[in-house]
Amino acid sequence: MYYYGRMTLRSLFVAAALLVIAAVPARADITAFIGANTTPANRQVRGAALGFGVLLVGVELEYSYTPDDVTAIAPSLKTGMGNVVLQTPVAFMGFQPYVTAGAGVYQEELGTHSDTSVGFNTGGGVKISLAGPIRVRVDYRVFKLGSGALNTPAHRFYAGLNLNFLATCPGRTPARG
């Protein structure tokens, strides 16, 4: 004997949400950046980020590296973070603002000091359209590092070249228009 039950309002909502998400093209982008880590002294930071999103919500994986400055007693800092990104679904007058928060692993080194632990970050920025899928990305982040870090929070500013592209699912073709 089988019981089919009735479809609850929750089940109907989940099914509708899945259909809407399946109908919306996913967006992805990649950014190569250079900037400044200002804690405790200005040093160059460079890195890359890969993001993927649907409508307002996205995820991003990012890696960055800041070299040490022994004379300023400023440690090197490597970060690998996973972030949630909330952004406008489209650019307004060529600008697409966003806010982000995430967590990951960091490694801080200076001389014999070495600290590897979990860190957190929050920040935001804007992606500025240049031509076609090419954009400039300007970003600010605050990194809260673990208790073994020499300098926390760490502040980072960067500008980068961003390539935006439409991610398609197998068997789907992007809409033309």
N, C-alpha and C positions, 0 to 999 in steps of 0.2 A: 504494500500500500504506500503510495507516494502522497506527500503533502506539499502542495505548491505555495501555499500561503498567499498573502496579499502583499503587493508592493507598498512599502512604507514611504512616507514623504522623504525620509533621508535617502533611501535607495534611489528614488526618482531624482533628487537633487544631485547625487553623485553621478548618475548616468548622464544627466544634462550637462554637468560640468565637464565630464570626460569628452562629450561630443563637441562642446565649445572649444576646449583645448586642442582637440584633434583637428578642428577646422581652422585654427589660427596658426599661421606660419611661425615657426620658431626662429629667433634671431641669435646669431653668434658673432663674436668679435674677438680680435686679438690685438694686443697693445704691446709695443716695445717702448720703454720709457727711460728717462734720465731726469735726475732731480737732485734734491738736497735733503740729507738727514741733518737736522739742526740741533740734535741732542748728543752730547753737551757742547759740541762745536760743529760748525758747518763742514760737511763732507759730502762728496758726490755719492749718489745712490743710483743704481741702474737695475733694470729687471724687465720682466714680461708678465703679462696676464692673459688668460684665456677665459672668455665668458660665454654663457649660454642663457637665453631667457625666453619667456613667453609672456606677452602682455606687460604687466608691471613688475613681475618678479623674475629674478635671474640668479644664477650662481656663477662664481668666478674662482678660478685657481690662479694664484700669483706667487712669483718668486722674486725676491730682491736681494741685492748685496750692497753693503756699505763697507768700504775699507777702513782700517783703523788709522788713527793719527796719534802716535805715541807722544809727540810734543804737547798735544792738547789733552792728553789722558782720555782720549775718545776711542772706545773699542770698535772693532769691526762688528757688523751685525748682518746675519743672513736670516731671512724669514721665508717661510713657505706657508701660505695662508689659504684657507677656503672661506669664501665670503658669500653672504646673501646680499643681493643688490636690489634695491627698489628704485625704479626709474620711470620716467614718463614713457608711455608706449611709442610715442613719435617725437621727433624734434620740433620745437617751436621756434620759428625764425632761425633755424639752423642750430639751435642749442637744445641739448638733451640733458637736463640735470639728473643727478642720482645721489642716493645715500647708500652707505654700505656698512656692514658689521660682519665680523668673522673671527675665526680662531685658527690656530695652527701651531707650528713648531718654529722656534727661533734658536739661533746659536750666536752668542756674544763672546768675543775673545779680545784680550789685551795682555800682552806679555805672557805670564804664566796663568793668568785668570782665564777660565773657560766655563761658560754656563750654557747649557742646552736644556730647554724646558718648553712648556706650553705658554703661548702668548695670545692676546686678544687684540683686535683692532676695530676702530670705528672711524668713519670719515665720510667724505662726499666729494663731489666734483661736477664737472660738466664735459660732455662730448660735443665738439663744435664741428659741424659739417664743413668740409672744404670743397671736394668735388667727387660726385658719385659716392662710392662706398668709403672714401678716405676721409678721416676725421682727425682732429687734434683732441687729445684728452688732457685735461688739467685736473689734478687730484690732490687732496690733503688727507692724511691719515694720522691718527694717534695710536701708538702701540703700547699696550699695557703688558709689560714683561714680568716674568716670575720674580720671586723674592731674592734670587741669587744674582740678578742682573745689576750691573754697576749703575746704569741710568734707565730709569723708568718714571714716567712714560717717555717714549721716544716720538719725536714729531718728524713727519716726512712730507715734503712737497714734491710734485713731479709734473712734467709735461711729457706727452708721448704721442707717437703716431699710431692711430687706431684704424684697423681695417674691419668694416662691418660687412657681414654676409648673411644671406638667408640660408638656414639649415633646412634641408628637406628630408623627409622620411623616405625609405625605399618604396618605390611604386608611386610616389607623389611627385607632381610637377608644380613648381611655384606658379602662383597666379601672375598673369601678365597684366600690365597696365601702366 
